[in-house]
Amino acid sequence: MLNEYNGAITFLLQMNVLSGAEDIADWITDRSARATYDFEEEKTRRFEWFLSADKAKATLIEVFEDSEGALTRVQNLMASPIAPEWMDRFEIDSLTVLGEVSDDLQEALASMAPDVRTFAGGFTRRVGEVSNKSPVSHTC
């Protein structure tokens, strides 16, 4: 619906790849993505890595159904063997968190000093979801 917050939480994590992490593309596909996929977190909707052409910078986009789903992801990461591997490969440049963040999630992310931004308006359109409303006429 237009201008109704759907409860989703989005993480936009901007990172610098540390020197000595020449295996970064393989680590992302073989370790990070695989481990996260294998957690089978029912509220994780999107988990996608992007690398700059020179592989010096990385962006991780994570989307969750709600704050509870995001908290589960953070807890699973911290309890997994991926966490120290991740810290050996990346330096966080920024973490932006989009959505209505619970106190528990805010506390779990506090050490990363996230820039939290709340929903202001817009919509999410699903595939095949187009309104049959007539176009609006703009006359002056």
Chimera marker file (.cmm) of the C-alpha trace (Angstrom):
<marker_set name="trace">
<marker id="1" x="0.000" y="0.000" z="0.000" r="1" g="1" b="0" radius="0.5"/>
<marker id="2" x="1.074" y="3.527" z="-0.659" r="1" g="1" b="0" radius="0.5"/>
<marker id="3" x="2.811" y="5.242" z="2.262" r="1" g="1" b="0" radius="0.5"/>
<marker id="4" x="2.274" y="2.363" z="4.687" r="1" g="1" b="0" radius="0.5"/>
<marker id="5" x="5.319" y="0.905" z="6.392" r="1" g="1" b="0" radius="0.5"/>
<marker id="6" x="5.460" y="-2.864" z="5.903" r="1" g="1" b="0" radius="0.5"/>
<marker id="7" x="7.680" y="-3.568" z="8.924" r="1" g="1" b="0" radius="0.5"/>
<marker id="8" x="10.764" y="-4.529" z="6.897" r="1" g="1" b="0" radius="0.5"/>
<marker id="9" x="14.257" y="-3.819" z="8.199" r="1" g="1" b="0" radius="0.5"/>
<marker id="10" x="17.116" y="-3.219" z="5.757" r="1" g="1" b="0" radius="0.5"/>
<marker id="11" x="20.841" y="-3.231" z="6.523" r="1" g="1" b="0" radius="0.5"/>
<marker id="12" x="23.175" y="-1.404" z="4.130" r="1" g="1" b="0" radius="0.5"/>
<marker id="13" x="26.701" y="-2.260" z="5.195" r="1" g="1" b="0" radius="0.5"/>
<marker id="14" x="29.569" y="-0.434" z="3.446" r="1" g="1" b="0" radius="0.5"/>
<marker id="15" x="32.994" y="-1.955" z="4.054" r="1" g="1" b="0" radius="0.5"/>
<marker id="16" x="36.609" y="-1.687" z="3.044" r="1" g="1" b="0" radius="0.5"/>
<marker id="17" x="38.277" y="-4.984" z="2.165" r="1" g="1" b="0" radius="0.5"/>
<marker id="18" x="41.410" y="-5.416" z="4.269" r="1" g="1" b="0" radius="0.5"/>
<marker id="19" x="44.730" y="-6.132" z="2.619" r="1" g="1" b="0" radius="0.5"/>
<marker id="20" x="45.550" y="-9.804" z="2.565" r="1" g="1" b="0" radius="0.5"/>
<marker id="21" x="41.961" y="-10.737" z="1.723" r="1" g="1" b="0" radius="0.5"/>
<marker id="22" x="42.667" y="-11.718" z="-1.879" r="1" g="1" b="0" radius="0.5"/>
<marker id="23" x="40.200" y="-14.594" z="-1.544" r="1" g="1" b="0" radius="0.5"/>
<marker id="24" x="37.323" y="-12.197" z="-0.890" r="1" g="1" b="0" radius="0.5"/>
<marker id="25" x="35.051" y="-13.206" z="-3.795" r="1" g="1" b="0" radius="0.5"/>
<marker id="26" x="35.467" y="-16.900" z="-2.988" r="1" g="1" b="0" radius="0.5"/>
<marker id="27" x="34.957" y="-16.271" z="0.727" r="1" g="1" b="0" radius="0.5"/>
<marker id="28" x="31.708" y="-14.411" z="0.028" r="1" g="1" b="0" radius="0.5"/>
<marker id="29" x="30.227" y="-17.188" z="-2.114" r="1" g="1" b="0" radius="0.5"/>
<marker id="30" x="31.701" y="-20.233" z="-0.393" r="1" g="1" b="0" radius="0.5"/>
<marker id="31" x="31.582" y="-19.148" z="3.259" r="1" g="1" b="0" radius="0.5"/>
<marker id="32" x="29.425" y="-16.105" z="3.980" r="1" g="1" b="0" radius="0.5"/>
<marker id="33" x="26.532" y="-16.637" z="1.572" r="1" g="1" b="0" radius="0.5"/>
<marker id="34" x="26.533" y="-20.406" z="2.117" r="1" g="1" b="0" radius="0.5"/>
<marker id="35" x="26.560" y="-20.169" z="5.921" r="1" g="1" b="0" radius="0.5"/>
<marker id="36" x="23.822" y="-17.544" z="5.968" r="1" g="1" b="0" radius="0.5"/>
<marker id="37" x="21.698" y="-19.532" z="3.519" r="1" g="1" b="0" radius="0.5"/>
<marker id="38" x="22.143" y="-22.670" z="5.621" r="1" g="1" b="0" radius="0.5"/>
<marker id="39" x="20.799" y="-20.914" z="8.733" r="1" g="1" b="0" radius="0.5"/>
<marker id="40" x="17.385" y="-21.045" z="7.019" r="1" g="1" b="0" radius="0.5"/>
<marker id="41" x="16.253" y="-17.872" z="8.773" r="1" g="1" b="0" radius="0.5"/>
<marker id="42" x="12.598" y="-17.600" z="7.815" r="1" g="1" b="0" radius="0.5"/>
<marker id="43" x="12.529" y="-13.806" z="8.132" r="1" g="1" b="0" radius="0.5"/>
<marker id="44" x="15.653" y="-13.101" z="6.065" r="1" g="1" b="0" radius="0.5"/>
<marker id="45" x="14.396" y="-11.951" z="2.658" r="1" g="1" b="0" radius="0.5"/>
<marker id="46" x="17.576" y="-10.772" z="0.954" r="1" g="1" b="0" radius="0.5"/>
<marker id="47" x="21.290" y="-11.288" z="1.568" r="1" g="1" b="0" radius="0.5"/>
<marker id="48" x="23.452" y="-9.946" z="-1.261" r="1" g="1" b="0" radius="0.5"/>
<marker id="49" x="27.083" y="-8.931" z="-1.504" r="1" g="1" b="0" radius="0.5"/>
<marker id="50" x="28.519" y="-6.496" z="-4.057" r="1" g="1" b="0" radius="0.5"/>
<marker id="51" x="32.213" y="-5.767" z="-4.745" r="1" g="1" b="0" radius="0.5"/>
<marker id="52" x="33.882" y="-2.815" z="-6.428" r="1" g="1" b="0" radius="0.5"/>
<marker id="53" x="35.786" y="-3.599" z="-9.639" r="1" g="1" b="0" radius="0.5"/>
<marker id="54" x="39.116" y="-3.556" z="-7.780" r="1" g="1" b="0" radius="0.5"/>
<marker id="55" x="37.649" y="-5.635" z="-4.902" r="1" g="1" b="0" radius="0.5"/>
<marker id="56" x="38.729" y="-2.977" z="-2.407" r="1" g="1" b="0" radius="0.5"/>
<marker id="57" x="35.193" y="-2.114" z="-1.272" r="1" g="1" b="0" radius="0.5"/>
<marker id="58" x="32.182" y="-4.256" z="-0.466" r="1" g="1" b="0" radius="0.5"/>
<marker id="59" x="28.497" y="-3.614" z="0.114" r="1" g="1" b="0" radius="0.5"/>
<marker id="60" x="26.221" y="-6.061" z="1.872" r="1" g="1" b="0" radius="0.5"/>
<marker id="61" x="22.458" y="-5.584" z="1.578" r="1" g="1" b="0" radius="0.5"/>
<marker id="62" x="20.270" y="-7.539" z="3.961" r="1" g="1" b="0" radius="0.5"/>
<marker id="63" x="16.473" y="-7.280" z="4.121" r="1" g="1" b="0" radius="0.5"/>
<marker id="64" x="14.348" y="-8.814" z="6.848" r="1" g="1" b="0" radius="0.5"/>
<marker id="65" x="10.629" y="-9.225" z="7.366" r="1" g="1" b="0" radius="0.5"/>
<marker id="66" x="10.846" y="-7.301" z="10.639" r="1" g="1" b="0" radius="0.5"/>
<marker id="67" x="13.082" y="-6.261" z="13.529" r="1" g="1" b="0" radius="0.5"/>
<marker id="68" x="12.858" y="-9.735" z="15.079" r="1" g="1" b="0" radius="0.5"/>
<marker id="69" x="14.187" y="-11.285" z="11.858" r="1" g="1" b="0" radius="0.5"/>
<marker id="70" x="17.060" y="-8.808" z="11.765" r="1" g="1" b="0" radius="0.5"/>
<marker id="71" x="17.924" y="-9.581" z="15.389" r="1" g="1" b="0" radius="0.5"/>
<marker id="72" x="17.968" y="-13.317" z="14.619" r="1" g="1" b="0" radius="0.5"/>
<marker id="73" x="20.430" y="-12.659" z="11.766" r="1" g="1" b="0" radius="0.5"/>
<marker id="74" x="22.746" y="-10.630" z="14.027" r="1" g="1" b="0" radius="0.5"/>
<marker id="75" x="22.636" y="-13.279" z="16.758" r="1" g="1" b="0" radius="0.5"/>
<marker id="76" x="23.305" y="-16.106" z="14.293" r="1" g="1" b="0" radius="0.5"/>
<marker id="77" x="26.243" y="-14.234" z="12.779" r="1" g="1" b="0" radius="0.5"/>
<marker id="78" x="27.846" y="-13.537" z="16.147" r="1" g="1" b="0" radius="0.5"/>
<marker id="79" x="27.474" y="-17.174" z="17.232" r="1" g="1" b="0" radius="0.5"/>
<marker id="80" x="28.920" y="-18.576" z="14.000" r="1" g="1" b="0" radius="0.5"/>
<marker id="81" x="32.506" y="-19.221" z="12.873" r="1" g="1" b="0" radius="0.5"/>
<marker id="82" x="31.871" y="-16.696" z="10.091" r="1" g="1" b="0" radius="0.5"/>
<marker id="83" x="32.072" y="-13.724" z="12.503" r="1" g="1" b="0" radius="0.5"/>
<marker id="84" x="35.850" y="-13.821" z="13.132" r="1" g="1" b="0" radius="0.5"/>
<marker id="85" x="36.489" y="-14.591" z="9.455" r="1" g="1" b="0" radius="0.5"/>
<marker id="86" x="34.393" y="-11.559" z="8.520" r="1" g="1" b="0" radius="0.5"/>
<marker id="87" x="36.285" y="-9.318" z="10.966" r="1" g="1" b="0" radius="0.5"/>
<marker id="88" x="39.601" y="-10.491" z="9.472" r="1" g="1" b="0" radius="0.5"/>
<marker id="89" x="38.493" y="-9.430" z="5.988" r="1" g="1" b="0" radius="0.5"/>
<marker id="90" x="36.554" y="-6.183" z="6.395" r="1" g="1" b="0" radius="0.5"/>
<marker id="91" x="36.636" y="-2.805" z="8.047" r="1" g="1" b="0" radius="0.5"/>
<marker id="92" x="33.200" y="-1.242" z="8.442" r="1" g="1" b="0" radius="0.5"/>
<marker id="93" x="32.862" y="2.131" z="6.778" r="1" g="1" b="0" radius="0.5"/>
<marker id="94" x="29.180" y="2.571" z="7.629" r="1" g="1" b="0" radius="0.5"/>
<marker id="95" x="26.061" y="0.698" z="8.637" r="1" g="1" b="0" radius="0.5"/>
<marker id="96" x="22.719" y="2.214" z="7.698" r="1" g="1" b="0" radius="0.5"/>
<marker id="97" x="19.638" y="0.541" z="9.139" r="1" g="1" b="0" radius="0.5"/>
<marker id="98" x="16.311" y="1.356" z="7.519" r="1" g="1" b="0" radius="0.5"/>
<marker id="99" x="12.999" y="0.816" z="9.310" r="1" g="1" b="0" radius="0.5"/>
<marker id="100" x="11.431" y="0.783" z="12.760" r="1" g="1" b="0" radius="0.5"/>
<marker id="101" x="14.162" y="-0.796" z="14.896" r="1" g="1" b="0" radius="0.5"/>
<marker id="102" x="13.300" y="-2.537" z="18.175" r="1" g="1" b="0" radius="0.5"/>
<marker id="103" x="15.236" y="-1.716" z="21.340" r="1" g="1" b="0" radius="0.5"/>
<marker id="104" x="16.747" y="-5.226" z="21.308" r="1" g="1" b="0" radius="0.5"/>
<marker id="105" x="18.026" y="-4.808" z="17.745" r="1" g="1" b="0" radius="0.5"/>
<marker id="106" x="19.333" y="-1.317" z="18.510" r="1" g="1" b="0" radius="0.5"/>
<marker id="107" x="21.262" y="-2.745" z="21.466" r="1" g="1" b="0" radius="0.5"/>
<marker id="108" x="22.645" y="-5.657" z="19.403" r="1" g="1" b="0" radius="0.5"/>
<marker id="109" x="23.945" y="-3.235" z="16.755" r="1" g="1" b="0" radius="0.5"/>
<marker id="110" x="25.199" y="-0.520" z="19.132" r="1" g="1" b="0" radius="0.5"/>
<marker id="111" x="28.902" y="-1.398" z="18.777" r="1" g="1" b="0" radius="0.5"/>
<marker id="112" x="28.641" y="-0.777" z="15.024" r="1" g="1" b="0" radius="0.5"/>
<marker id="113" x="27.223" y="2.746" z="15.574" r="1" g="1" b="0" radius="0.5"/>
<marker id="114" x="24.441" y="2.384" z="12.992" r="1" g="1" b="0" radius="0.5"/>
<marker id="115" x="22.777" y="5.312" z="11.250" r="1" g="1" b="0" radius="0.5"/>
<marker id="116" x="19.109" y="4.396" z="11.805" r="1" g="1" b="0" radius="0.5"/>
<marker id="117" x="16.530" y="5.921" z="9.478" r="1" g="1" b="0" radius="0.5"/>
<marker id="118" x="12.786" y="5.470" z="9.899" r="1" g="1" b="0" radius="0.5"/>
<marker id="119" x="10.220" y="5.059" z="7.128" r="1" g="1" b="0" radius="0.5"/>
<marker id="120" x="9.019" y="8.326" z="5.610" r="1" g="1" b="0" radius="0.5"/>
<marker id="121" x="6.833" y="7.178" z="2.699" r="1" g="1" b="0" radius="0.5"/>
<marker id="122" x="6.682" y="5.168" z="-0.500" r="1" g="1" b="0" radius="0.5"/>
<marker id="123" x="5.585" y="1.679" z="-1.506" r="1" g="1" b="0" radius="0.5"/>
<marker id="124" x="6.747" y="-1.816" z="-2.354" r="1" g="1" b="0" radius="0.5"/>
<marker id="125" x="5.249" y="-3.272" z="-5.500" r="1" g="1" b="0" radius="0.5"/>
<marker id="126" x="5.189" y="-7.008" z="-5.933" r="1" g="1" b="0" radius="0.5"/>
<marker id="127" x="5.500" y="-8.736" z="-9.319" r="1" g="1" b="0" radius="0.5"/>
<marker id="128" x="2.189" y="-8.543" z="-11.177" r="1" g="1" b="0" radius="0.5"/>
<marker id="129" x="0.794" y="-5.995" z="-8.749" r="1" g="1" b="0" radius="0.5"/>
<marker id="130" x="-0.360" y="-3.049" z="-10.834" r="1" g="1" b="0" radius="0.5"/>
<marker id="131" x="-3.326" y="-0.886" z="-10.051" r="1" g="1" b="0" radius="0.5"/>
<marker id="132" x="-6.201" y="-0.743" z="-12.522" r="1" g="1" b="0" radius="0.5"/>
<marker id="133" x="-6.898" y="2.861" z="-11.584" r="1" g="1" b="0" radius="0.5"/>
<marker id="134" x="-7.206" y="5.384" z="-14.365" r="1" g="1" b="0" radius="0.5"/>
<marker id="135" x="-4.207" y="7.616" z="-14.926" r="1" g="1" b="0" radius="0.5"/>
<marker id="136" x="-4.396" y="10.938" z="-13.130" r="1" g="1" b="0" radius="0.5"/>
<marker id="137" x="-5.035" y="13.871" z="-15.417" r="1" g="1" b="0" radius="0.5"/>
<marker id="138" x="-2.775" y="16.838" z="-14.796" r="1" g="1" b="0" radius="0.5"/>
<marker id="139" x="-4.355" y="19.964" z="-16.182" r="1" g="1" b="0" radius="0.5"/>
<marker id="140" x="-3.208" y="23.452" z="-15.494" r="1" g="1" b="0" radius="0.5"/>
<link id1="1" id2="2" r="1" g="1" b="0" radius="0.2"/>
<link id1="2" id2="3" r="1" g="1" b="0" radius="0.2"/>
<link id1="3" id2="4" r="1" g="1" b="0" radius="0.2"/>
<link id1="4" id2="5" r="1" g="1" b="0" radius="0.2"/>
<link id1="5" id2="6" r="1" g="1" b="0" radius="0.2"/>
<link id1="6" id2="7" r="1" g="1" b="0" radius="0.2"/>
<link id1="7" id2="8" r="1" g="1" b="0" radius="0.2"/>
<link id1="8" id2="9" r="1" g="1" b="0" radius="0.2"/>
<link id1="9" id2="10" r="1" g="1" b="0" radius="0.2"/>
<link id1="10" id2="11" r="1" g="1" b="0" radius="0.2"/>
<link id1="11" id2="12" r="1" g="1" b="0" radius="0.2"/>
<link id1="12" id2="13" r="1" g="1" b="0" radius="0.2"/>
<link id1="13" id2="14" r="1" g="1" b="0" radius="0.2"/>
<link id1="14" id2="15" r="1" g="1" b="0" radius="0.2"/>
<link id1="15" id2="16" r="1" g="1" b="0" radius="0.2"/>
<link id1="16" id2="17" r="1" g="1" b="0" radius="0.2"/>
<link id1="17" id2="18" r="1" g="1" b="0" radius="0.2"/>
<link id1="18" id2="19" r="1" g="1" b="0" radius="0.2"/>
<link id1="19" id2="20" r="1" g="1" b="0" radius="0.2"/>
<link id1="20" id2="21" r="1" g="1" b="0" radius="0.2"/>
<link id1="21" id2="22" r="1" g="1" b="0" radius="0.2"/>
<link id1="22" id2="23" r="1" g="1" b="0" radius="0.2"/>
<link id1="23" id2="24" r="1" g="1" b="0" radius="0.2"/>
<link id1="24" id2="25" r="1" g="1" b="0" radius="0.2"/>
<link id1="25" id2="26" r="1" g="1" b="0" radius="0.2"/>
<link id1="26" id2="27" r="1" g="1" b="0" radius="0.2"/>
<link id1="27" id2="28" r="1" g="1" b="0" radius="0.2"/>
<link id1="28" id2="29" r="1" g="1" b="0" radius="0.2"/>
<link id1="29" id2="30" r="1" g="1" b="0" radius="0.2"/>
<link id1="30" id2="31" r="1" g="1" b="0" radius="0.2"/>
<link id1="31" id2="32" r="1" g="1" b="0" radius="0.2"/>
<link id1="32" id2="33" r="1" g="1" b="0" radius="0.2"/>
<link id1="33" id2="34" r="1" g="1" b="0" radius="0.2"/>
<link id1="34" id2="35" r="1" g="1" b="0" radius="0.2"/>
<link id1="35" id2="36" r="1" g="1" b="0" radius="0.2"/>
<link id1="36" id2="37" r="1" g="1" b="0" radius="0.2"/>
<link id1="37" id2="38" r="1" g="1" b="0" radius="0.2"/>
<link id1="38" id2="39" r="1" g="1" b="0" radius="0.2"/>
<link id1="39" id2="40" r="1" g="1" b="0" radius="0.2"/>
<link id1="40" id2="41" r="1" g="1" b="0" radius="0.2"/>
<link id1="41" id2="42" r="1" g="1" b="0" radius="0.2"/>
<link id1="42" id2="43" r="1" g="1" b="0" radius="0.2"/>
<link id1="43" id2="44" r="1" g="1" b="0" radius="0.2"/>
<link id1="44" id2="45" r="1" g="1" b="0" radius="0.2"/>
<link id1="45" id2="46" r="1" g="1" b="0" radius="0.2"/>
<link id1="46" id2="47" r="1" g="1" b="0" radius="0.2"/>
<link id1="47" id2="48" r="1" g="1" b="0" radius="0.2"/>
<link id1="48" id2="49" r="1" g="1" b="0" radius="0.2"/>
<link id1="49" id2="50" r="1" g="1" b="0" radius="0.2"/>
<link id1="50" id2="51" r="1" g="1" b="0" radius="0.2"/>
<link id1="51" id2="52" r="1" g="1" b="0" radius="0.2"/>
<link id1="52" id2="53" r="1" g="1" b="0" radius="0.2"/>
<link id1="53" id2="54" r="1" g="1" b="0" radius="0.2"/>
<link id1="54" id2="55" r="1" g="1" b="0" radius="0.2"/>
<link id1="55" id2="56" r="1" g="1" b="0" radius="0.2"/>
<link id1="56" id2="57" r="1" g="1" b="0" radius="0.2"/>
<link id1="57" id2="58" r="1" g="1" b="0" radius="0.2"/>
<link id1="58" id2="59" r="1" g="1" b="0" radius="0.2"/>
<link id1="59" id2="60" r="1" g="1" b="0" radius="0.2"/>
<link id1="60" id2="61" r="1" g="1" b="0" radius="0.2"/>
<link id1="61" id2="62" r="1" g="1" b="0" radius="0.2"/>
<link id1="62" id2="63" r="1" g="1" b="0" radius="0.2"/>
<link id1="63" id2="64" r="1" g="1" b="0" radius="0.2"/>
<link id1="64" id2="65" r="1" g="1" b="0" radius="0.2"/>
<link id1="65" id2="66" r="1" g="1" b="0" radius="0.2"/>
<link id1="66" id2="67" r="1" g="1" b="0" radius="0.2"/>
<link id1="67" id2="68" r="1" g="1" b="0" radius="0.2"/>
<link id1="68" id2="69" r="1" g="1" b="0" radius="0.2"/>
<link id1="69" id2="70" r="1" g="1" b="0" radius="0.2"/>
<link id1="70" id2="71" r="1" g="1" b="0" radius="0.2"/>
<link id1="71" id2="72" r="1" g="1" b="0" radius="0.2"/>
<link id1="72" id2="73" r="1" g="1" b="0" radius="0.2"/>
<link id1="73" id2="74" r="1" g="1" b="0" radius="0.2"/>
<link id1="74" id2="75" r="1" g="1" b="0" radius="0.2"/>
<link id1="75" id2="76" r="1" g="1" b="0" radius="0.2"/>
<link id1="76" id2="77" r="1" g="1" b="0" radius="0.2"/>
<link id1="77" id2="78" r="1" g="1" b="0" radius="0.2"/>
<link id1="78" id2="79" r="1" g="1" b="0" radius="0.2"/>
<link id1="79" id2="80" r="1" g="1" b="0" radius="0.2"/>
<link id1="80" id2="81" r="1" g="1" b="0" radius="0.2"/>
<link id1="81" id2="82" r="1" g="1" b="0" radius="0.2"/>
<link id1="82" id2="83" r="1" g="1" b="0" radius="0.2"/>
<link id1="83" id2="84" r="1" g="1" b="0" radius="0.2"/>
<link id1="84" id2="85" r="1" g="1" b="0" radius="0.2"/>
<link id1="85" id2="86" r="1" g="1" b="0" radius="0.2"/>
<link id1="86" id2="87" r="1" g="1" b="0" radius="0.2"/>
<link id1="87" id2="88" r="1" g="1" b="0" radius="0.2"/>
<link id1="88" id2="89" r="1" g="1" b="0" radius="0.2"/>
<link id1="89" id2="90" r="1" g="1" b="0" radius="0.2"/>
<link id1="90" id2="91" r="1" g="1" b="0" radius="0.2"/>
<link id1="91" id2="92" r="1" g="1" b="0" radius="0.2"/>
<link id1="92" id2="93" r="1" g="1" b="0" radius="0.2"/>
<link id1="93" id2="94" r="1" g="1" b="0" radius="0.2"/>
<link id1="94" id2="95" r="1" g="1" b="0" radius="0.2"/>
<link id1="95" id2="96" r="1" g="1" b="0" radius="0.2"/>
<link id1="96" id2="97" r="1" g="1" b="0" radius="0.2"/>
<link id1="97" id2="98" r="1" g="1" b="0" radius="0.2"/>
<link id1="98" id2="99" r="1" g="1" b="0" radius="0.2"/>
<link id1="99" id2="100" r="1" g="1" b="0" radius="0.2"/>
<link id1="100" id2="101" r="1" g="1" b="0" radius="0.2"/>
<link id1="101" id2="102" r="1" g="1" b="0" radius="0.2"/>
<link id1="102" id2="103" r="1" g="1" b="0" radius="0.2"/>
<link id1="103" id2="104" r="1" g="1" b="0" radius="0.2"/>
<link id1="104" id2="105" r="1" g="1" b="0" radius="0.2"/>
<link id1="105" id2="106" r="1" g="1" b="0" radius="0.2"/>
<link id1="106" id2="107" r="1" g="1" b="0" radius="0.2"/>
<link id1="107" id2="108" r="1" g="1" b="0" radius="0.2"/>
<link id1="108" id2="109" r="1" g="1" b="0" radius="0.2"/>
<link id1="109" id2="110" r="1" g="1" b="0" radius="0.2"/>
<link id1="110" id2="111" r="1" g="1" b="0" radius="0.2"/>
<link id1="111" id2="112" r="1" g="1" b="0" radius="0.2"/>
<link id1="112" id2="113" r="1" g="1" b="0" radius="0.2"/>
<link id1="113" id2="114" r="1" g="1" b="0" radius="0.2"/>
<link id1="114" id2="115" r="1" g="1" b="0" radius="0.2"/>
<link id1="115" id2="116" r="1" g="1" b="0" radius="0.2"/>
<link id1="116" id2="117" r="1" g="1" b="0" radius="0.2"/>
<link id1="117" id2="118" r="1" g="1" b="0" radius="0.2"/>
<link id1="118" id2="119" r="1" g="1" b="0" radius="0.2"/>
<link id1="119" id2="120" r="1" g="1" b="0" radius="0.2"/>
<link id1="120" id2="121" r="1" g="1" b="0" radius="0.2"/>
<link id1="121" id2="122" r="1" g="1" b="0" radius="0.2"/>
<link id1="122" id2="123" r="1" g="1" b="0" radius="0.2"/>
<link id1="123" id2="124" r="1" g="1" b="0" radius="0.2"/>
<link id1="124" id2="125" r="1" g="1" b="0" radius="0.2"/>
<link id1="125" id2="126" r="1" g="1" b="0" radius="0.2"/>
<link id1="126" id2="127" r="1" g="1" b="0" radius="0.2"/>
<link id1="127" id2="128" r="1" g="1" b="0" radius="0.2"/>
<link id1="128" id2="129" r="1" g="1" b="0" radius="0.2"/>
<link id1="129" id2="130" r="1" g="1" b="0" radius="0.2"/>
<link id1="130" id2="131" r="1" g="1" b="0" radius="0.2"/>
<link id1="131" id2="132" r="1" g="1" b="0" radius="0.2"/>
<link id1="132" id2="133" r="1" g="1" b="0" radius="0.2"/>
<link id1="133" id2="134" r="1" g="1" b="0" radius="0.2"/>
<link id1="134" id2="135" r="1" g="1" b="0" radius="0.2"/>
<link id1="135" id2="136" r="1" g="1" b="0" radius="0.2"/>
<link id1="136" id2="137" r="1" g="1" b="0" radius="0.2"/>
<link id1="137" id2="138" r="1" g="1" b="0" radius="0.2"/>
<link id1="138" id2="139" r="1" g="1" b="0" radius="0.2"/>
<link id1="139" id2="140" r="1" g="1" b="0" radius="0.2"/>
</marker_set>
